[in-house]
Every structure is written in C-alpha cells, then in structure tokens.
Amino acid sequence: MLPLPRRQLAVHTFAALLVVGIAALVFVQTRSYGLLGMDSYPIILTSRVGSLVDFWGNFSERLMDGLFPGKFYRPLLNFTFAADYALWGLEPSGYQFSNVIWFAMSGLALYVLLVSRPHGRTAWSALAGLLFFLLHPLHFEAIPYPPRRPEFLCLTFMLLALASENRTGKVFRISGALATLLALASKETALILPALVFAQHWICSDQTGVKRWLAPIRSVAFSAAVVAIYIACRIAVLGGMGGHRQSLSISSFEGLPETVGTLLRTISSPQQPGFWTALATWAGLSSLLVVGVLFQRLRHGKQPRSSGSAMIPDFLLGVSWVGLLAVMVTASGRLSPWYLVVVVAGFAITVAGVVDECVLLMRRSGTLAKLGGAGCLVAVTLWTVHWQVRWSPLVRSYDVWQVATDEYSALVEQVRSEIEAAADGEVIRIRIPRRNTVPDREASMYRGVVRLGHYSVQAWAGLEMPERNVRVLKHWQHLQAKPAKKTEVVVVLDREPKKSKPPRARGNPALVPSPETKGSAAAVEAKRETADVSQQPVPERGAATPREKGGG
C-alpha cells in the first residue's frame, strides 16, 4: 500500500480530531445522565453474560427475552450491553460513554465513505459532510438513551459496508459482507442495505445501457445473500419477522407520502418540525440546487459529468436514503424521531456533494461562478450554524435529561426502601409521574424522555435485589392479578392522576363522549389487556417466557 500524501494525511488527521473533539463535548453533557429510557434495565438484565448459556442466549433469544411486547432480534446490541455490564456494572456514566463512542464511530465511518466516493474531488466536501452529520441536533434524540444505541451501531456498519463497495478486491468484498452482517445484527433497519448498494452502484456508474444495470445486480447479490442468512436466523428465533404489534399490510403504504413529508420536516427543522419552517428550508435548498446546476453547466458546458461533478450523484444518493427509510418505517408501522439518525447520514452525503461543487466553482471558474459557489457555501454554513444556535444542546442548556435522571433515581430509591422494609406477602403501592418534566416548548422539542415502565422496575429489581421475589404490576393490573404469594413482594405502580380537560365539541355536540362513557371505555380496554408477563417473576436465561409458552 502506497503511503498517503502529506496533505491528504493531514486532512484525515484533522477529521479524526474533529470527531474526537465533538464526541468529548457530547460526553461532557451526557456523563451525569442516568440509565434513561424504559428499556435500559431490561436489556441489561437479559443480555449480561454469566455462563455459556447466557452467551448463547444472546444469539438464540429475542431482545429482552419477552419482557417487551415487540419481537426483535438484535444480538450485537446484547453483546455491547453485556460488555458494558462487565465493565461498569450499573454505573450510568459507562453506558453513556459507550453511546458516545458509537456516535463517534458512526461519524468516522461516514468520513470513510465520503473519501471513498469515486466522484468526489475535494477533501473539503468530506469534512463538510462529516461536520454536518456530527452537529445535527437530531442525534440528541438517541445519544442520552442507552436503549437507542442500535441507531449508531447499525449506521456505523451500514456506512462501512457501502464504503467497501467503492473498492475492488476480495478483502473489501469480505469486509463488506461482514459489515452487512453486523449492521443487521444491530438493527433491522439494515434490511435496506442491498437497495442502497444497488442505488450507489447505479448512480455512480459511468456505463450505459444494459451494463449499467448488470454491474449493480452482481454487487447486490453478495449482500442479498447475507441478508437472506440473517432473515433465516431471525425467523428461527422469533417465529416470524417480528417487529412492533402493528401488522404489515398493503394498506400500510397508503401513508408513505405522509411519512416522506415527516422525514423531510424533521430533518430540516429537527426539534420543531413546523410546516412553514420546513417549507422555507426546502425552498431555499432547492434554489441552491438549481443555482448549482446552472453554474455547473456554465463550468462544464453540455457535459456536466465529464470532470467528475459530485453534486448530482450525491443528491440522488441522499434521495435514495430518504425514500428507502420511508418505506422501511412505513412497513414497521412506527416512526420515532431517533429512527432518523440514518437519514441524517444520507443528507450529509448530499451536503458533501454540494460543497464539492461549490469549491470547484470557486477554484476553476470565472468571477460570477466564484461568487455563486461562495454564496451557496455560505448558505449551507449558515443553515448548520442556525441549528446549533437554536436547538443544539452543545450550545443551549437543557435540563430535561437531568430532571429525568433525578426522577429515575428518586423512583428506584423509593422502590428499594419500600421493598427492604416490606415483609414477604405484602403489597406496596408507589405513585410515579405520568411523564417526566418536559422542557420549554419554545426552547426545545426533544421528545424522548418518558417515565420508567413497570417492566423497567421489574428488571431493576432483578438486578439490584435478586434475593427478593418481586412482582411489579401496573395500577390496573393489581385489580385482576392473583393475591401476593407468601414468598413474594408485589409492587403496584400508580400513575399520577391525569389533569382533566373539558371536552372539545366537534361536529354534533351529542356525539361528544361523557366522562362516564370514557371511563367505562377505558375500563373495558384495560380488561382486554393481559397481565401474564408482569404476574410472573423475571425469566431465567434459557427458560421460555409465559408469552412464548402461549405461542404469542
């Protein structure tokens, strides 16, 4: 392997230092946060490794061993939590550190992909795309929450798999297959990877006619084989494709245009996805694209691709990321803000292409083109700075995560003291907040902080107090559950009463439900739900859960 030129080595070193510096700033913010998210304790409980059975269970059992109603298969996530538990125990700062590490790894993987582009011409474009990705405020929907680590795990290996496709040779083919397998083992979002590989080869190809289609198909065949192996393992473990409770149907894709619109609004205005703000943003970006195409034709004449323009291919790659993820989340039936971390990487690729074109315009064209390129570059820079000043926790101070940490700590300490003071066969009632304190709506719109669930407290009790037989129930489950056994302590979590609001009459006032009707409907709905998971002790590793025994 030839040594890198000194200038190129300096750029790569600067990129690495940039990633490390921003990751360090992020960890300064998150190091004091607790194990936020309802799934933190259940994942730790079910992924820790104490024997060979536990080790094999991370491959052969579904995520959280049935404590969560959804069916997911993410063995790599289990192993990262098992490593965290072996290193840090239940110390929250260790899990926050791991999240920041994987955030940094995804940034480095994106930079590797950007510098491996066959149509990229300037080092500045890769740095611009990297900076756009690292500074996007949407990442703070995932970074402070250990259970949302799969977003960065999956994205890291997806980017490495795509970067391997830009190189030739058996080593890169094997490394790409391995990266694809690890991405799938992190999260099922990587199922779109073969389609991304096809789009990348087709868009960046210089061939025409049938040859332009055959080459991508040959490249996709290898990654598709890896996906087939993963799907076979997933079906064997879950008894099907799994996912959330929503079932996939043809009618699900009727909401695809709405999903695309939500993606674009959230990416352009991360924490306040208003319609007019997003419309103004996309109108400005479209204008930049049109101006860029005009200046591109001015510089290249009638053959804009002859000198290796990167803007159009990168724009099409960004569109591919948005479209494929929109199909994925529409099929899953659920769209949460932290799912869009993958889309941010696609937009970063588009930004890299725009910056690449702007820099080339400023270097090689006349005065008018230089002014146009500089104007587009300034506009992209101001857009990114605007995000930071208005929303980013790196600039603004939000207390929402610290408030949630304090509430989590107060709740588990209350549960600990109540259980220690309780005798076997006793029932304990503890009131928990309906939802943790949310920040000022004008300053932030971060939506990920919610209270601990009953299965979260159940898992915490299994980790912290394994010597006591603790059963945790929701407030309404206690009315239907069997009486407490003499060898167990039952903890009932009562939610704070919901603030009543007067009903808003819409249409015929006679159709507005009365409080009595609402109450009866809620009672009927509560009776329909089952409490079989919460009424049983935490399952041991390797043992079938009550939900699995019932075939559900």
Buried (B, 14 or more C-beta within 10 A) or exposed (E): EEEEEEEEEEBBEEBBEBBEEBBEEBBEBBEEBBBBBBBBBBBBBBBBBEEEEBBEBBEEBBBBBBBBBBBBBBBBBBBBBBBBBEEBEBEBBBBBBBBBBBBBBBBBBBBBBBBBBEBBBBBBBBBBBBBBBBBBBBBBBBBBBBBBBBBBBBBBBBBBBBBBBBEEEEEBBEBBBBBBBBBBBBBBBBBBBBBBBBBBBBBBBEEEEEEBEEBBEEBBEBBBEBBEEBBEBBEEBBEEBBBEEEEBEEEBBEBBEEBBBBBBBBBBBBBBBEEEEBBEBBEBBEEBBEBBBEBBEBBBEEEBEEEBBBBBBBBBBBBBBBBBBBBBBBBBBEBBBBBBBBBBBBBBBBBBBBBBBBBBBBEEBEEEBBBBBBBBBEBBBEBBEEBBEBBBBBEBEBEBBBBBBBBBEEBBEBBBEBBEEBEEEBBBEBBBBEEBEBBEEEBBBBEBBBBBBBBBBBBBBBBBBEEBBBBBBBBBBBEBBEEBEEEBBBBBBEBEEEEEEEEEEEEEEEEEEEEEEEEEEEEEEBEEEBBEBBBBEBBEBEEEBBBBEEEB
